[in-house]
């Protein structure tokens, strides 16, 4: 089976793994663990008939063999040709020129160094000379040949053709039998299955490139406005990939900076935003890449223009002329507002070429890789809610419209792609019963419950607490005003003068006021922030309260206060202060299979990599560990920074000079022992988020080995049994009800037909999809020394979606992973405003990494991240 969203090619084979900076290759032992095979499938639950966006791929010529050839392209100077897109241009021209020498055989080319055919080419090695001709404009009257120049109109110029010659060498590399895919689907271990899948992916990507699609990893996107969702700021969403809205550059800048007129544009921000974007001027049928902006406005930006002599000689004079005068007088193009705005520079670093802003439009299908604003994220969530029936229609229409299987290379090996969604059997697991205050039963319905007329199971008493207010917005509603008044009467309000300071200064001053006005530290602080999302106060406030003072704190920015809002706030406060909102009924009565009798620790692991494109910001690794066995609802977090964009966690075990271990796991093991009546874990269940299939072996043989070493460092000889599970949400599989328009019910699990033919994986949709189309979590069981049955493991994972203390709904992925993500995100804010000179530095590899401050002893064992 092949799975795909519309416009989605088969998955790319794994990329090379990333090794933690402190692990040297020569110190990596041979793998001790290998990925386990499936032990069976589950049987619990009510049956349900489903559809999924996996489409059947039929292979009729299973004896076909792909021949792999390496491609080397060099210029006349013998240097290897580089540049985006040059490979495809050269190889396309090669086929047009030399198809007879290649026996007319069609091929798939990856755009770089690999070419594939079905069956062999006439010989094992070829050398071709390929000439590419590019049209260049040649000015007739005013010829801008100086250091700086604008780009004049094509209609006033003659065209010359500049030829470039390339040498192309094609050499046979290896054979890849197509039958390896069929064997792998039967569960056999075959060496080159991934190679065959790579070829099929390249075939589809080549077809998409020929259609002019945007290629992003294993996905490609058509230039179809029906698929675009406007999220604001000149940005659109197409199937979770952000692209720039095509059209006039000035319109994009106004929308992106949310200003009314061009005169309000911040040109420093604009220069950074526009760099490397592609534009097309309305007077030329060519695309150009923006490299910067002119230093002066269009009507003041001079360049030297060489003018032919009136006597007809080759000698001419050089005149200084503005870009504005050149276009209006020499090119007869009327310019209006852009006379007073910077020009776009589309030239080279030492030879600028200028275009007036109003002549240029952004071309379509350009990725937007910057972080979305809070408004854009909210708009994306609101506008991309496609109901299941609409999603199904979009998928099937795309398969019929784009005819992916009509490619000649696919046809040569008898491959056809089905046009219908695949039918699959699912099961709906029984919803777990909860216990709340007074040991009252609480039975969730459709994955939801509430605390109406109910109490928390263990409510925390708060004797000393205050409200601090950083917000000048106090009159959003009657109840909001009452809350702020309560803060004024019992707490501390920021003064007007301090409000104009930077975030760190404002937080420092607020804590000075707390110290001055209160006889002792409060147990808890309710902090009112000026903005609901991305407040600059948040990071410095959390750092000061949790690291320096050790006080639990809850931040709010109320706009509408009702009972549900207040309940949600109280859920978080109670959890942070050591209370328990609810427990699983099985958990309270110690009846969870395989956990009830053996001390078992549950870990949730995640790494947060920060904003896209920011390699200067370190990644933040967080691990949460369960407390108070046999409970599985209480967790403590340990968080560390590591080198930017490194996925493997390198601080699980961290021996230091004095012989101690300063790693994450030691913290969590000691906390488990302290809270579990001095019992040591004999079983450890690990949930790992954020890793791809290519990194599964590293999770087992690098991260798991670190965990084992941390356990041994405590003097333990008996190693616990481990179960290691990777959870993925970043995939494209969707599940639909075959007999209804609604989302699949909470608790739906699929472990047949669309899963791996040999490895142990399954899909689970634990939550109720109230809006849009639900996306299931994809769980991969890499190791199971504990020995769960499929039913026991699936029910445990399902139950762990109901122990999330922050909400009264089942969540889409197990709570330990969500907690790890929250802890990494919250503590990552600690270093957002830090001066690196004030932060201790650790060296991971050759890149300095700022070290996170440790939590205060008063809160280090708490669920501060809730």
N, C-alpha and C positions, 0 to 999 in steps of 0.2 A: 504494500500500500504506500502511496505517496500522500503527504499531507500538505495542505497549502491554503492560505487565504487567497482571494482573488489577486492575481499578480504576484504570487509567491512561488518561488522555485524550490526544489527539494533542498534540504538542509546542507549547508557546506560541511565538508569533513572538518574534523577538529583542527584548530589552530595550535601552534606550538605552545606548550604550557609555560606559565610564568613561575619561576622558582623563587622562594623567599630570598632576599638579599643576603641573609646570614647563613644560608646553607650552600656550601661549596660543592660542586659536582663530584669531586673526588671523595667527599664524605658521605655521599648518598649510598646506602647499602642497596643490595639487590632487593626488589620488591618482596615484602613478607606477605602482603595481602593482595588478592586478586578479586575482581568484581564477581559477585556470586550469580548463579543462575536461578531462574524462577523455580520455586518449590511447588507451585500449584496456584490455584485461583480461589477466591473467596466464594462462599455460598450464602452467607447471611443476607437478610434484607428482602424487600419486595421487588419483584422483577419489573422492569420498565423498558419499553422499546424506544430507542434513541436514534437520532441521525447525527452525523459528525462531518466536519469539513475536511475529511480525508477522501481523496478521489482515487479510484482503482486505476493502477497502471498495468496494462497487459503487455507482456513481452513474448512475441511470437517466434522470433529468431534467437532462441537462447544459445545457439552455437556461434552467434556473431562474436567477433573479437575486435576491440578497439586497439588501434595502433597509435602509440604515443610518440610524437616527434618533438624534439626541442627546437626552438626558434631563436636565432640570434640576429639582431638587426643592428647594423653599424652604418655610420655616415661615411662620407668620402675621406674623412680624416682618420678612419679606422676606429673611432671611438664608438662605444655602445650608445645607440640612440636612446634618449630619455625624453620624457614629456608626456603628459596625460593625453591619451587618445592617439598618439602617433603610431603605436603598434597596430591598431585596428585599421587605420588609414593605409598603412604600408601593405598589410596582408590582404586587404580588400583589393588594392590595386594589383598586387601580385597575382591574385586569382583571375582578375580581368585580363591580365596580360599573358599568363602562362597556364591557363586551365588545360590546354591540350597536353603540355608536358606532365601535368598531374593526372592525366587520363580522365579529366572531367570530374574527378572525385571530389565531392563536397566534404568540408571539414568543419570542426568546431575549434575556435581559437579563444584563449582566455584573455587576450589583450596584452599578454606579457611574454612568457617564454615557452608556452605549451600549446601544441596543436594535436588534434585527434581526428582520426579517420576510421570508418568502418571498413576493415580490410586494409591491406598494405597499399602504399603508393608504388609506382613503377620501380623506384630504386630507393636505397636506404639513405642517400645523401644528395642534396641539391644545393646549388648556389645560384642565386638569381640577382640581377640588377634591376631595381625598381626606381622609376622616376616619378616623383610627385610634383605636380605643377600647382602653384598657388597664385591666385589672381591678386595683383597689387595695383593700387591706383597711382596714376602719374599726373600730377597737376600740370595744367597747361600755362596758366597765366602767372598767378602768384604761387611760387613754389616754396613752401616752408621747409628749408633745409638747414635751419639753424639748430642750436642745441635744444631749444624748446620749440614745439610746433603743435598746432591744432590739427584735427583730422577733418579735411574738407569733404564736400559732397561728391559722391561717385558720379553723378550725372554731369558734372563739369570736368570730368577727367577721362583720359584714355586708360585702358587697362593693359598692363604688361604682365607677362607670366614669368614668375621666378621659379626655376626648377631646382629641386633638391634630389640628389641621387643617394640611394641606400643600397647596401649590400645585405642580402638576406640569406642566411644559411639554415637549412632544414635538415636535421639529422635524426635518424631512428633512435628511440630510447628503449621502449619495452612494449610488451603486449599486455592487454587487460581484458580477460574474458568476461563477457556479459553474464555468463551463467553463474558467476560468483554471487550475483544478487539473488538469483533464484535459490541457490544453496543456502545463503544466509537467512532467507525468509523461512526456510525449513528448520532453522535452529542450528545449522552446522557452523563451525568456526572456520572462516575462510579468510585468508590473508589479505586479498586485494578487493574486498567488498567496498571499502571506502573509496578506493581509486575509481571503481566503476561508477559509484554514485557521484563522484566529483565530475566525471565526464558528462553525465546526464545533466548535472547542474550547469556546466559550462555551455552545453548545447542550448539550454533554455535562456541563459544569460546572454548568449550571443544573439539569439532571436530578439530578446528584449532590447538589446543595444541597437539593433537594426531598426527597431520601431521607434527609437528615440526616447526610451524610458530612462528614468532615473534609477541607477543601480546602487543599492545600499546593502552590503553584505549578501545574505541569501535572498533578499527581497528586491523586487523591482516595481516601479510605479509609473502608470500611464499618465499622460497629460490629458486628463479627463476632468473637467470642472465639476461633473456630477459627484465625483468622489471626494471633493475638497470640503473641509469644514473650516470656516473663518474663525480663528480664535482671537483676533484683534492684534493690533500693533504691526500690521502688514504681514502676519504669519498665518498659514493655513495648515491644517492637519489632514494627512491622508494615511489612514490605517496606522496610526500611532507614530508616524514619521512627520516631522515638522518641515514644511517647505515655505519659501518666500512667495508672497503673492505677486505675480507678474504685473507689470504696468509701469507707469511713470515713476522715476526715482524719487521725485519730489513728493509724490503721494505716499510712497512707502515711508519716507523720513518723517512726514507729518504724522502718519498713523503710528509709527514705531515710537516716536517720542511724545505722542499724545499732546501735540500743540495745535493751535488754530491756524497759524500762518507760517510761511517760510522764515520770516524774520525772527521767530522765536526758537529756531532750531539750534541746538548745541552742536557746533561743527566739530568739536573734538570727539564727541560721542559718535557723530555721523561718520567721521573718517574711520574710526575703528570698526563700525558696523558694516561699512560698504567695502572694506578691503577684501579683495579676491572675488567679489561678486561679478557676474557677467551681465553686460548691458548691450543693447542694440540701439544705435542712434537712428532716428527716423529718416535721415537723409542718406544712409548707407545700409546696404544689405549685408552687414558683417557684424560679428560679435566681438566684443573687447572685454578684457578683464581689468577691473578697477584696481589700481595700485596705490592711489592716494587722492588728495585734493590739492588744488593750486593754493599757493600761499596768499594770493590776493583775489579780490572779486574779478569776475569776467571782464568788466570794463576797465580794470586797472592792471590786469596780468599781461605784460608785454612778452613778445617773443621776436626773434630776428627772422624776417622773411626776405628771401632772395628774389629779386625781380629782374626779369630779362631786360637787356638793353633795348631801347626803342630803335636803335640802329641795326638790330638784327644780329649783333655779334654775340658770342657766348658769354662775354663778360657782362656782368650785371651788378647792380648795387644792392646792398642789404639795408632793409628798412626795419625799424622797430615799430611794431604794431600790436595793438591789444587783441586778445582773442575775440572780444565783442566786435570790434571794427572789422576784423578779418571775416567773420561770418556774415555780418550785415552788409558790408560794402563789397567784398570780393566774391562771396558765395550767394549773396542776395537772399539770405535767410533772416526772417524777422525774429528778433529775440525780445522778450518782454521782461518778466520778473528775474530771469537768471542773470541779467546784466550786473546785478548787485550781489550775486551769490558766488561762492567758489566754483571753479570748474572741476570736472572729474578728470583725473590723470589716468590715462590708459596706456601709458608708454612704458619705457624701461627706466631703471633707477637713475641712470645718468642722461637719459634722453626723454624727458616728459612729452607726452602728447595730450592736448587738452580738448575736452568736449564740453560745451555749455550744458548745464544741468537739465534744462527743459527739453533738450533734444533726445534725452536718453530714457530708455525703459528697461527694467529688469526682465531678463528672459525667464521662461517658465522652468519648472522642475529644478530649482536650486535649494539645497538643504539648508535649513536654519539650525545651527548647532549650538546657539547660545541657550542659557538657562531661561525658561519661561518665567514671566512675572506671575505674581499671585493672581492677578486679574486674568491673565491668559490661561493659567491652569484651571481656574474656576470656569472660564468660558469653554475650555476643552471638555471638561467633565459634563457641562450642561449640554453642549451641542453634539457630542459624539455618542449620544445614547441611542444606538440603533437597536430597535426591538428585534427579537429572535427571527420573526418571520421576514422582516426587511433584510436582515443580515443574510439569511438563507437565499433570498431572491438575488441579492447582490452577487453572492458567490456563484450561483448557478448561471446567472446571466454572463458573468465574466468568462467562465469556462466555455460557454457557447460562442461568445463574441470573438475571443482572441485566438481560438484554434491553436493552442500550444503544441499539439502533436502533429501539425502539418509540416514541421521542419524536415528538410530532406535527410538530415543525418539520423533523426529519430525514425523516419520512415524506412531508412536502409536497414535498421535492425528490428523492424517490426514492432515498434513501441507505439501504443495508443493509450490515451488518457480518457477515462470515463467522465461523463458529464453530470452524473448524479451524485448527491451526497451519499455517503456510506451508511448503511444500517448497522447498528450494533446493539447488543443487549447490555443493559445496565442494571444496577441494584440500588435500592434506596435503603440505607442503613437506618436502624431505629434511633430516634433522637434521644440523647442521654437525659436522664432526670437530674435536676439540680436541687440543692438544699440551700435555703436562705434562713433568715433569723427565726429563732424559736424552733429550729429543725423542721421548718415547714417545707413541704414539697413544692417545687416550682417546675412545671412541665412546659418547656418551650413549644411554641406553635409556629410552624413555618420558619424555624431558625431564630425566633425572637421571643423575648419575655420582657417583663417590666417589674418595677418595685412598687406598683400601686398597692397600697394597703399592706405592704411588706416591709420588713426591716433587713438591714445587712446582717449576714451571718455572725460576724464579729465586728462590731462598730468600735472605733477608737474614740476615747474621750479626749477633747482638746481643752485644756484649762487656760492656756495663754496663747492668743493669736492676734495678729494685726492685719490690717489692709494697708497697702501702700499704693499710691495712685500716681502714675506717670502720664495719665491722659488728661488733656484739656477738654475732651469730648465727654460731657457728663449728663447730657439731657436727651439721650436717645429714646427713652420711654419712662413712664412713671416708676417702674420697678428698678430700672437702671439708676435713676436719681436716688431712690431709696438706698440702693447698694452703695453708691458713692458717698451719700450722707453718712451712712454707717461707718465707712472708711474714715471720714473726717472726724467723726465723734470718737472712734475707738483707735484710730490709727494715725497715719502720717501722709500728708499730701505734699507733693513736690512744689517748691516755690517757683515763681515765674522766672526769676533770673537763672536758676539752675537749668531750667527747661531748655535754654538756648545752648547749653554745653554739649560736648560730644558724649556718646553713650557711656563710656567708661567713667567719665567725670560725674555724670548724673547718677550712676549707680553708687559710686564711692560716697557722694554727698548724701544719698538716701540712707545708706548704712550708718553714716555719721549721725544722722537724725534719729535713727532707731536706737543707737547706742546712747545718745544724749537723753532721749525722752522716756526710755523704758528702764525699769530697775534691773531687769535681767533679760536674757535672750528669750524670745517667744518660741513655742513649739513649732509654730507654723506661720507662714506669711502668705496671704492672698495678694497677688500683685496684679494691678490693673494696668494693662499696656495700651499705648495709643493706637497701635495697629493690630489687626487680627492676625495677619500673616507677615512673616519676615520683618518683625520689629527689630531695629538696631539695639534696643535695650535688652532683648532676650538673652543673647549669649553672655554679655558681661554680668547680667543679673544672676543667671544660673551658676556661673562660675563663682561669683562672690558668695552666694548663699550656700551652695553645696560644697565647694572646696575650702573656702576660707572660714565660714561661720558654722557649717554643718546644720543648716536649718532647712527643713522640707518646705517647698514653695510651690504654689499653683498659680500659673499665669492665666489671665482671662482678658478678653477684650469684648465686653458684652454689647451687642446691638439690639438683641431681642431676648428678654428674660422670661422664661416660663418654667413650669414644673419639670419638664423633660430636660431643659438646659441645666437647671440647678441640680437635678439628679445625676446627670453626667459629670458635672463638676465634683459632686460629692463622692462618686465612684472613684475618681482619681485621687482625691484627697485621702479617703479612707485607706486606699491601697498603699499610698506613699507613707502613711503613718503606721503601717503594720497591721491594719485591719484586713478582714477577709469579707468580700461582698457576697460571694456564693461559692459553693463547692459542688463537684459532681457527687451525686448520691453514692456511687460506687467508691469514690475517693474518701468520703467521710466515714464509710463503713469498712474501709480497707478491703475491698473486694476486686480490685483491678487485677485481671489475670497476669501472672508472671511477675508482677510488681509487688503485690500485697505481702508476699512471704520473704522476699529478698530485697535488701536495701538497694534501691535503684535511683540513680541520679540522671536527670535529663538536661542536656545541653542544647542551647540554641546559638548558632554561630552565623555572623554576617559581617561583611566589610562594606563600608560606605565610601564611595570614591568622589564625592563632591560634584561640583558643576562640570558639565561637558567642556572640554577644551582647556581646563585649568590644571596643568601639570605641576604647578608650583604649590598646590595645596596637598598636604599629605592625605593618604587614605586613613580611615579610622576603622579599626577592627574591634568588634564587641562580641563577647560571649556571655550568655546568661546561664546560670546553673540553678537547678531546683533546690529548694530548702525543705526542711521539716518532713522528710520521708515518714510515712507513706503518702504525703500530699504531693500533688503534681501541679498545684496552682500558685505556689509561691516561688519567686526567683530573685536571685541577686546577680548583678552585672559587674563585669570587669572589662575595661576599655583601654586600648592603647592606639597610638599612631604608628604608621609604617609608611614605607616609600609609596609615592603617588602611583595609583593605578595597579598596584600589586594585589592580586586577589588572595593568594595563600597567606594565612595568618602566621606571622613569624615570631610572635611573643607568647605562644602557648606554654612553651618551656624556655626559660631564659636564665641560665646559670650566670652568676656574676663573680667578680674577683674573689670575694670572701667565701665562696663555696655555696652560698645560698641560691635559691631559685626565686627570681623576681617575676616569674611568668604569670599568665592569666589563670591557668588551671590550678595552680597551687592555692590561689586565693579562694577559688570556688570549692575545691576539695575540703579545705579547712572549715569553710562556712557550712558545708553540708554536714560535716562531722559535728560541728558545734550545735546545729539546729536539729539534728536527727538522733539525739540522745546518745552521742558518742558512737554511732554506728558508721562504719566505712562503707562506701558503695561497692557492692559486689557485681553490679551491672551498671553500665553507662549507655544511655541512648543518646545519640548525637543527631541533631537536625541541622543540616548545613544549607544555607541559602546562597544564591548568587553565583554558583559555579556551573560551567558548561560541561558537556560530556567529555571534552578533551582534558578536563582537570579532575575527573573522578579518581583516577589512579593516584594523583597527588594528594587528594583528600585522605586516601587510605594509607599512603606510604610516606607522607611528609607530616600532615597535620595529626593523623592518628598516632603516628610514632612519637611526635612531640608530647601528646597527651599521656602516652604510656611512660615516657621518660619522666614526666612531671610526677606521675604516681610513684614510680620507683624511687625518685629523689627523696620522697618522704619515708623511705626505709621499708617499703612494702614489697614483699616477694611475690604474693599472689595477685596477679594482674586480673582486673575485672573482665567480665565478658562484655563485648561491645556489639551494639547494633548501630549502623551508620546509614543515615537516610538523607538524600539530597532532595530539597524541595525547589521546584521551578515554577515561576509564574510568567516568565518572559518567553512565552511560546505562542503559537498561533492556533492551537486546537480549540474548537468550540463544540459544545454539546447542545443538541436541540431535542425537544420532545417530538416524537414522530406523530403524535395524535393531538397536539394542542399548540396554541400560540405562545404559551407562557414559557418562562425559563424553566430549566430542569429543577426539580425539588431539592431542597437542602439535604445533604447526605447521599447524593448520587455518586456512585463509584463505578468505574469501568476498568476491568483488568483483562479483557480479551480483545482479540482482532486488531485493534489499532495500537497495541502496545508492542514492545520489542519482542522479537521471536525467541530470544534466549534469555536476556537479562530480566531482572525482577523490577518491574515498574507498574504503575497504575495511575489513573486520573481520578481525582475526587473533587466534587463541588460541594463543600460543606456548608456554604452560606446560601442565603436566599437572595437571588438577584432581583432586586426591586426595580432597577432601572437598567436600560441597555440590555446587552447579552452577557450572561455569566461566562467567566473564564475559569475552568477548573484548575486546581493545582496539580502539577505533575510530580509524583513522588518516585524516586529511584532508590531502591534498597541495595546498597553496595555491599553490606556485610551484616550478617545476623547470627552472631555467636550465641545470643540469648535463646533463640529458637522459637520465635513467635509463629503461630499458624497464620496464614493469610487473613483469616477472619479476625483473629485477636489483634493483629497489627493494624488492620484497617479501622477497627473499632476504637483502638487507642488513639490513632491519628485523628479520627473524627471527634472523639471526646476532647482532645487538646484544642479543638477549635471552639469549645464552649467554656474554656477557663480563662478567657481574656478579661481581666478585671476592669478594663476601661469602658466596656460597653455591655449592652444587654442584647447583643445579637451574636450569632455564630459568625466567625470570621473565615476568610477564604483560605487561610494557611495557618499552620499550628502556632499557638500563642508564643512558645519560646523563640521562634524566628521573628515574630513581630516585636517582641520585647528587645531582642538583640538589635533590630533595626532602629527602634526608638532610642536605645541607649547610645548607639553610634552617632545618630543624628544629633541628639541633645548635647553630648559631650564634644562633638565636633565643633559646636558653636563656641566652645570655650576659647579656641585659638583663633577665631575669626578676626578679633580686634587686637590680638596680641602683637606687640613689637618683638620681633625675633631676638633682639638683643637682650630682652628680659626673660627669655624662655630657655630652659636647659636644652641642650642639643644632644641627640644620639646620632651616631653615624651608621646608617643602614646602607651598605655598599659605599658608594662615593657621594651620595646625596644626603646632606644634613636634613634631619627630620625633627621638627619641634616636638617636644615631649609634652603630653597632656599632664596637667596637674592632677594629683590623686584626690579622691574624695575624702572629706572629713570623716573621722571615725564614727561620728554620730549618724551619718547617713550612708556609709559605704555598704552596709548590708541591707539597705532598704530598697523598695521598688521605686526609687526616685524618678525613674523614667516613665512611669505610668501617666 
